[in-house]
Amino acid sequence: MKRGILGRTLFGIAALCLVASVATAAGKDALAGNWDLDTAKSSVNGMAAFKSGHVSVTAVKGGYKGVVDLVPASGAAIHYEYSATYDGTSVPVTGNTYFDSASVGRVDKNTTIRTERRGGKVVGVTTIEVAKGGKTFTSSSKGTLPDGKQFSRTLNWNRAKK
């Protein structure tokens, strides 16, 4: 009888520790937070550069919600939002003129790959890498603009204070 109670107690403690560690890991998404574009350390080819930018990333179960605001050197400001899980499921993106849906996958705790689609066709891939220490991230993109022209860009972001 003691062995049964002890076994169940140890099993219960182990299960509780596992749940707690999974919950803690899920809550520590390196990408979560507010980020400001570092234009001096960013480069853009095949499209207009950006004067400024801000990204807000909120961790959600199994993924994140992204809210992006970019101000190009020429043309109208860009605001888009999406909420995606790291399982590769394609989700709608509202407000983006380059792509209307995206899917994300997690390579490791600091690296995410976003595949962008327009009308169901892949038009771009962005690799997002959070630096060790979590104070910066780099998004490297390659793709095709709606006019058929190719572009590439590397945007560097600094964790914002707010």
C-alpha positions in Angstrom: 0.0 0.0 0.0 2.8 2.4 0.9 4.5 1.7 -2.5 1.2 2.5 -4.3 0.8 5.9 -2.5 4.5 6.7 -2.9 4.4 5.8 -6.6 1.3 7.9 -7.2 2.8 10.8 -5.3 6.1 10.7 -7.2 4.2 10.3 -10.5 2.0 13.3 -9.5 5.1 15.4 -8.6 6.8 14.5 -11.9 3.7 15.3 -13.9 3.4 18.7 -12.2 7.1 19.5 -12.9 6.6 18.6 -16.5 3.6 20.8 -16.9 5.4 23.6 -15.1 8.5 23.3 -17.3 6.4 23.3 -20.5 4.4 26.3 -19.3 7.6 28.2 -18.5 9.2 27.3 -21.8 6.0 28.4 -23.7 6.0 31.7 -21.8 9.6 32.5 -22.7 9.3 33.2 -26.4 12.5 35.1 -27.3 10.7 37.0 -30.0 8.0 38.3 -27.7 8.2 42.1 -26.9 8.4 45.4 -28.7 11.0 46.1 -31.3 12.2 49.2 -33.2 13.9 49.1 -36.6 17.6 50.1 -36.7 17.7 51.7 -40.1 21.4 52.3 -39.9 22.1 48.5 -39.7 19.4 47.5 -42.2 19.7 46.9 -45.9 17.1 46.7 -48.7 17.5 45.7 -52.4 14.8 45.8 -55.0 12.3 47.9 -53.0 12.1 51.2 -51.0 14.1 51.3 -47.8 12.3 52.1 -44.5 12.6 55.3 -42.6 11.3 53.7 -39.4 9.5 50.6 -38.1 8.0 49.1 -35.0 7.1 45.5 -34.3 5.0 44.2 -31.4 5.1 40.4 -30.8 2.9 38.8 -28.2 3.3 35.1 -27.3 0.2 33.0 -27.7 -0.3 29.3 -27.2 2.0 27.6 -29.6 3.0 30.7 -31.5 2.8 34.5 -31.6 0.7 37.5 -32.7 2.7 40.0 -34.7 1.7 43.7 -35.3 4.0 45.4 -37.7 4.3 49.1 -38.6 6.7 50.2 -41.3 7.3 53.7 -42.8 9.0 53.4 -46.2 11.3 56.1 -47.5 8.6 56.7 -50.2 5.0 55.7 -50.3 2.3 55.0 -47.7 2.9 53.6 -44.2 2.4 49.8 -43.9 0.5 48.3 -41.0 -0.2 44.6 -40.9 -1.1 41.9 -38.3 -1.3 38.2 -38.0 -1.5 35.5 -35.4 0.3 32.2 -36.2 1.3 29.0 -34.5 4.7 27.4 -35.0 3.1 24.3 -36.7 3.3 25.7 -40.2 -0.4 26.3 -40.6 -1.1 29.1 -43.1 -3.0 32.1 -41.5 -4.4 35.3 -42.9 -2.4 38.5 -42.8 -4.4 41.7 -42.7 -3.1 44.9 -44.2 0.0 43.8 -46.0 0.2 44.7 -49.7 3.0 42.1 -50.4 1.5 39.0 -48.9 -2.0 38.0 -47.7 -1.2 34.9 -45.7 1.8 33.4 -43.8 2.9 30.3 -42.0 5.7 30.1 -39.4 7.9 27.3 -38.1 10.3 27.3 -35.3 13.9 26.1 -36.0 15.1 26.6 -32.5 14.2 28.9 -29.5 15.8 31.9 -31.3 15.0 31.2 -35.0 11.7 31.4 -36.8 11.0 30.9 -40.5 8.0 32.7 -41.9 6.7 31.7 -45.4 4.7 34.4 -47.1 2.0 33.8 -49.7 -0.1 35.9 -52.0 -3.2 34.2 -53.5 -1.9 30.8 -52.1 1.4 31.1 -54.0 4.7 31.4 -52.0 6.1 34.9 -52.7 8.7 35.2 -49.9 10.5 33.6 -47.0 11.8 35.5 -44.0 14.2 34.1 -41.4 13.9 35.8 -38.0 16.8 35.3 -35.6 16.9 36.6 -32.1 20.4 37.3 -30.9 21.8 35.7 -27.8 20.9 38.0 -24.9 17.6 38.8 -26.6 18.3 42.5 -27.2 18.2 42.4 -31.0 16.8 40.4 -33.8 17.5 40.2 -37.5 14.9 39.4 -40.2 16.3 38.4 -43.5 13.8 38.2 -46.4 13.8 37.2 -50.1 10.9 37.3 -52.4 8.8 38.6 -55.2 6.9 41.9 -55.1 3.3 42.2 -56.6 4.9 43.7 -59.7 7.0 40.6 -60.2 10.3 42.2 -59.2 12.7 40.3 -56.9 13.7 41.8 -53.5 15.9 41.0 -50.6 16.3 42.7 -47.3 18.0 42.4 -43.9 16.3 44.4 -41.2 17.8 44.8 -37.8 15.6 45.4 -34.8 16.4 46.6 -31.2 14.3 45.6 -28.2 12.2 48.7 -27.4 11.9 50.1 -23.9 8.1 50.2 -23.9 
